[in-house]
Amino acid sequence: MNGAKPDQIFEDESRLQLNDDGNLRHLLTLKGLDRSLLVEILGDAENYLTPTGGLPARSNALTGRTVANLFFEPSTRTRASFDLAGKRLGADVLNLDVNTSSRKKGESILDTIYTLEAMRCDIMVVRDASAGVPAYIARHVKDHVSILNAGESDVSHPTQGLLDLLTIRRHKGSFEKLVVAIVGDIRHSRVAKSTGWGLHTLGVGELRLISPPSMAPDPDEMPFARICDDLDDGLADADVVMALRIQRERISDLEGIPGTEEYFSSFGVSHERMKLARPDAIVMHPGPMNRGIEIEGSLADSGQSVITEQVANGVAVRMAVLDRVAKSLEGH
């Protein structure tokens, strides 16, 4: 959204997330957030989890507040999760449909934001296909408004990263001795970047990023991770395995991208391949899944899979984040 260098943009976004008291006002990226803050958010989210089959947790923490979900890119899990999270906290929730919004008619993103500000929307949840949009908005909103990044191009998806961290912590406890393997289209995955930086901040033992060379990340994007192009090597003795789909909508040149059968043969996470990981390893996927391409369908439904738990944890994480930023707005 501007001509700044990547490091300058990151530093600006990192500072932008906290108010003068050091409390979370916007959530734009996990990169740069303190370990203590991540641990606090995960602890808050735990409090919103209830046993399967029981009634969901509810609170009046956001009574009187209005949450606007601005999804300028398609979403199922994240949008539904933020919708439920806001309502379960007592907020009024407005869902803006990308297909009927005035942005489709040429209205600028800031004019859309200013219109919602005038309607007294306090928290705006933004998903956009362009990099830099959530931070750009955050720099221009009034003091009584918080911006939450619900997915930004191939750059960042902080609440997905948090729910992945929560899922791993609930199954494995501490992170220090864990080997976590993320398999798939790392280069174009905002999930891999957010989860990866969160794992690094929480002190993960080893993070392995496994992909075909054409989908490998730039080495300086996550310099703490081990990059490999051999699935068997990457899965050896792993405690956590997360599969990612191929982000075809973000790839301008498909040359060098393996076909379906070739990809599953070389990089598909299957029952057979999981024998290389530790016996108690868990299997994750941020969704949407392409069964038979990046993950074997029966494995996704097996006892090793925690994929539906990730979805449940997503609502709890988003409740925790909404509650936290709403507290930072008190007095406005």
C-alpha positions in Angstrom: 0.0 0.0 0.0 3.0 2.3 0.1 6.7 2.5 -1.1 8.2 1.4 2.2 10.7 -1.4 2.4 9.4 -4.8 3.8 11.4 -4.3 7.1 10.0 -0.8 7.5 6.5 -2.1 6.9 6.9 -4.9 9.5 8.3 -2.6 12.1 5.5 -0.1 11.5 2.8 -2.9 11.7 4.4 -4.3 14.9 4.2 -0.9 16.7 0.8 -0.2 15.3 -0.8 -3.2 17.0 -0.4 -1.9 20.5 -1.8 1.2 22.1 0.1 3.6 24.4 -0.5 1.3 27.4 1.0 -1.7 25.6 -2.4 -3.4 25.2 -3.5 -5.1 21.9 -5.5 -2.6 19.8 -5.2 -4.1 16.4 -4.2 -7.7 15.4 -2.3 -7.5 12.0 0.5 -10.1 12.3 2.0 -12.5 14.8 5.5 -11.5 13.8 6.9 -9.2 16.4 4.3 -9.9 19.2 5.8 -10.7 22.5 5.8 -14.3 23.8 3.9 -13.2 26.9 1.1 -11.7 24.9 0.7 -14.8 22.8 0.6 -17.0 25.9 -2.0 -14.7 27.4 -4.2 -14.8 24.3 -4.0 -18.6 24.2 -4.9 -18.8 27.9 -7.9 -16.5 27.3 -9.0 -18.7 24.5 -8.9 -21.8 26.7 -11.5 -20.2 28.9 -13.9 -20.1 26.0 -13.7 -23.8 25.2 -16.4 -26.1 26.4 -16.7 -29.9 26.1 -17.9 -31.3 22.8 -21.7 -31.5 22.8 -22.1 -28.9 25.5 -23.4 -25.4 25.1 -20.9 -22.9 23.7 -19.3 -20.4 26.0 -21.0 -17.0 26.1 -20.2 -13.6 27.5 -21.5 -10.1 27.6 -18.0 -8.6 27.1 -19.0 -7.0 23.8 -22.5 -5.9 24.6 -23.0 -2.5 23.0 -20.1 -3.0 20.6 -20.5 -3.5 16.9 -18.3 -5.9 14.9 -18.2 -5.5 11.1 -16.9 -8.4 9.1 -15.4 -7.1 5.9 -14.5 -10.1 3.7 -13.4 -8.8 0.3 -12.2 -12.4 -0.4 -14.2 -15.6 -0.1 -14.2 -17.4 3.2 -16.2 -20.1 5.0 -14.4 -21.0 8.3 -12.9 -17.7 9.2 -16.0 -15.6 8.4 -18.4 -18.0 10.2 -16.0 -18.2 13.1 -15.8 -14.4 13.6 -19.5 -14.1 13.2 -20.2 -16.7 15.9 -17.4 -15.2 18.1 -18.9 -11.8 18.0 -22.4 -12.9 18.7 -21.4 -15.2 21.6 -19.7 -12.2 23.2 -22.9 -10.1 22.9 -21.9 -7.8 20.0 -24.0 -6.6 17.2 -22.5 -8.2 14.1 -22.6 -6.8 10.6 -21.5 -9.1 7.7 -20.5 -7.1 4.6 -21.0 -9.2 1.4 -18.1 -8.6 -1.1 -20.5 -9.2 -4.0 -22.9 -6.4 -2.9 -20.5 -3.9 -1.3 -20.0 -0.5 -2.8 -16.3 -1.3 -3.3 -17.5 -3.3 -6.3 -18.9 -0.1 -7.6 -15.5 1.7 -7.3 -15.7 3.1 -3.7 -12.3 3.3 -2.1 -11.6 1.0 0.8 -11.2 4.0 3.1 -14.6 5.5 2.1 -16.1 2.1 3.0 -14.3 2.2 6.4 -15.4 5.8 7.1 -19.0 4.9 6.3 -18.8 2.1 8.9 -17.2 4.3 11.4 -20.1 6.7 11.0 -22.4 3.8 11.8 -20.4 3.3 15.0 -18.7 0.1 14.1 -16.0 -0.5 16.8 -14.2 -3.5 15.5 -13.6 -4.3 11.8 -12.5 -7.7 10.7 -10.8 -7.5 7.3 -9.9 -10.1 4.7 -8.4 -8.9 1.5 -6.4 -10.4 -1.4 -4.0 -7.5 -1.5 -1.0 -7.3 0.9 -0.9 -4.4 3.3 -4.7 -3.6 3.4 -5.3 -4.3 7.1 -2.4 -2.2 8.3 -3.3 0.6 5.8 -6.8 0.7 7.3 -5.5 0.6 10.8 -3.4 3.7 10.2 -6.4 5.7 9.1 -9.2 4.7 11.6 -10.3 6.8 14.6 -9.2 6.0 18.1 -12.4 4.1 18.9 -11.9 1.5 16.2 -9.9 -1.7 16.1 -8.8 -3.7 13.0 -8.4 -7.4 12.9 -6.6 -9.2 10.1 -8.7 -12.2 8.9 -6.4 -13.1 6.1 -4.1 -10.9 4.0 -2.9 -12.0 0.6 -0.2 -14.6 1.1 1.3 -12.5 3.9 -0.5 -13.1 7.2 -3.4 -14.8 8.9 -2.8 -14.2 12.6 -6.0 -15.7 14.1 -5.4 -18.9 12.1 -1.9 -19.0 13.5 -3.2 -18.5 17.1 -5.7 -21.4 16.7 -3.0 -23.6 15.3 -0.8 -22.8 18.3 -3.7 -23.4 20.7 -4.4 -26.8 19.1 -0.8 -27.9 19.4 -0.5 -26.7 23.0 -3.6 -28.6 24.0 -2.2 -31.8 22.7 1.5 -31.4 23.3 1.9 -29.0 26.1 5.0 -27.0 25.8 6.6 -26.2 22.4 10.4 -26.4 23.3 11.0 -30.0 22.4 8.5 -30.3 19.5 9.3 -31.0 15.9 6.6 -29.4 13.7 6.4 -30.2 10.0 4.3 -28.0 7.6 3.9 -29.6 4.2 2.6 -28.1 1.0 2.6 -24.7 -0.8 4.6 -22.8 1.8 5.5 -20.0 -0.6 2.0 -18.8 -1.1 0.6 -19.7 2.3 -0.3 -16.9 4.8 -1.1 -19.7 7.3 2.4 -21.2 7.2 3.9 -17.7 7.8 1.6 -16.8 10.7 1.8 -20.3 12.4 5.6 -20.4 11.7 6.3 -17.1 13.4 4.0 -18.0 16.3 5.9 -21.3 16.8 9.2 -19.5 16.7 8.1 -17.0 19.3 6.9 -19.7 21.6 10.3 -21.5 21.2 9.4 -24.6 19.1 12.2 -27.2 19.0 12.3 -27.5 15.2 10.1 -26.2 12.4 10.4 -28.0 9.1 8.9 -26.5 5.9 8.4 -29.2 3.3 7.4 -28.5 -0.3 8.4 -28.9 -4.0 11.1 -26.4 -4.9 8.6 -24.3 -6.8 6.5 -23.8 -3.6 9.4 -23.3 -1.2 9.6 -20.0 0.8 12.3 -17.5 0.4 15.0 -18.5 3.0 14.8 -15.1 4.7 11.1 -15.2 5.3 11.4 -17.7 8.1 15.2 -17.9 8.7 14.7 -20.0 11.8 13.0 -22.9 9.9 14.5 -25.9 8.1 13.5 -25.9 4.4 13.4 -29.3 2.7 12.0 -30.8 -0.5 11.9 -34.5 0.7 8.7 -35.5 2.5 10.2 -38.6 4.1 13.1 -36.7 5.5 10.8 -33.9 6.7 8.3 -36.2 8.5 10.9 -38.2 10.3 10.1 -38.2 14.1 7.8 -35.2 13.7 5.3 -34.5 16.6 3.0 -32.4 14.6 2.2 -32.6 10.8 0.2 -29.9 9.1 -0.8 -30.2 5.4 -1.5 -27.2 3.2 -3.4 -26.9 0.0 -1.9 -25.6 -3.2 -2.9 -21.9 -3.4 -3.6 -21.9 -7.2 -5.5 -18.6 -7.0 -2.3 -16.9 -5.8 0.1 -18.5 -8.4 0.5 -16.4 -11.6 2.7 -19.0 -13.3 1.7 -22.7 -12.8 4.9 -23.9 -14.6 6.8 -26.2 -12.3 3.7 -26.9 -10.2 3.2 -30.7 -9.9 -0.1 -32.2 -11.2 -2.6 -33.8 -8.8 -1.3 -37.4 -8.9 2.4 -36.4 -8.9 1.8 -34.1 -6.0 0.1 -36.6 -3.8 2.7 -39.3 -4.7 5.5 -37.0 -3.6 4.0 -34.7 -1.0 0.6 -36.0 0.0 0.3 -36.7 3.8 -1.0 -40.3 4.1 -1.3 -43.1 6.6 1.8 -44.7 5.2 3.8 -41.5 5.3 2.7 -40.8 8.9 4.5 -43.9 10.0 7.7 -41.9 9.7 6.4 -39.4 12.3 6.2 -40.2 16.0 3.5 -42.7 16.9 1.5 -40.0 18.9 1.9 -37.3 16.1 -1.1 -35.2 15.4 -2.3 -34.3 11.9 -3.6 -30.7 11.1 -5.0 -28.8 8.2 -6.2 -25.2 8.1 -8.8 -26.0 5.4 -10.3 -26.0 2.9 -9.0 -29.5 2.3 -8.4 -31.2 -1.1 -8.7 -34.8 -0.1 -6.5 -37.1 -2.2 -4.2 -34.2 -3.1 -2.4 -32.8 -0.1 -3.9 -35.2 2.5 -5.4 -38.7 2.4 -9.1 -38.5 3.1 -9.2 -41.4 5.6 -6.2 -39.8 7.5 -8.1 -36.5 7.8 -10.9 -38.5 9.5 -8.7 -40.6 11.6 -7.9 -40.5 15.3 -4.6 -38.8 14.6 -6.5 -35.9 13.0 -7.3 -32.7 15.0 -8.7 -30.8 12.1 -12.2 -30.3 13.5 -10.6 -29.3 16.8 -8.8 -26.5 14.9 -12.2 -25.2 13.8 -13.6 -25.3 17.3 -10.5 -23.6 18.7 -10.8 -20.9 16.0 -14.1 -19.6 17.6 -12.5 -19.6 21.0 -9.4 -17.7 19.7 -11.4 -15.2 17.9 -13.6 -14.6 21.0 -10.4 -14.0 23.0 -9.0 -11.6 20.5 -12.3 -9.7 20.2 -12.6 -9.4 24.0 -9.0 -8.2 24.3 -9.2 -5.4 21.7 -12.6 -4.3 23.0 -11.0 -3.8 26.4 -8.3 -1.6 24.7 -11.1 0.6 23.4 -12.7 1.2 26.8 -13.2 4.9 27.3 -13.9 5.6 23.6 
